[in-house]
Amino acid sequence: MAKNSPMEFYQQVRAETAKVTWPTRRETLITTAMVFVMVFLASIFFLVSDQIIRFGVSTLLTLGH
């Protein structure tokens, strides 16, 4: 593999960066909002799951007592 000079490397990086399709502000905001909604839904799901498991385990433990 041929070694590139630092300037040649920089030019290649600039050329590749120019090819990137960057998201618009609107796309970024919508994606961010979707992430927050999914985090909220996942937290509710795990809260409910945890409460059901806690209830089941405490019921099992009180049966033997």
QUIWO-V980930 format. One record per run of one state. SS is the DSSP state (H for helix, E for strand, L for the rest). FROM is the first residue (numbers start at 1). TO is the last residue. If there is no record, write none. Layout:
BEGIN
SS/FROM/TO
SS/FROM/TO
END
This chain:
BEGIN
L/1/5
H/6/18
L/19/24
H/25/63
L/64/65
END
